[in-house]
């Protein structure tokens, strides 16, 4: 299947597949701004409950239940935090960086049928922001590697 503007050889990823190292839900922990992820919530007790969930899928479920507690500026900052978080994940966990670099120069498409912001959506007209974030991080990792 060819994805709009991506071609038939695109790398297909799922942002929510906790088994994939390229997923934002993988069990590879990170620290950002001297705080454990997630940054989507300001309430420190809620952040700790999500962070300490025994599995990324359970953490995501807990976060979904607290949608009304999402920080007010989340729509303005979510792409920045996703980019920073995934970049730090790659820098912290070599196997994540290796998996991303192994995608070569192919387009990366987040395959969510329901998410038209992070993914391609059911009709492949979504923004695919997560795919673009990964492509930008891949480029940055190559630049980091090539610097003396």
Beta strands, then each sheet from edge to edge (+ up, - down):
strand 1: 11-13
strand 2: 31-32
strand 3: 35-36
strand 4: 108-110
sheet 1: 1+ 4+
sheet 2: 2+ 3-
end
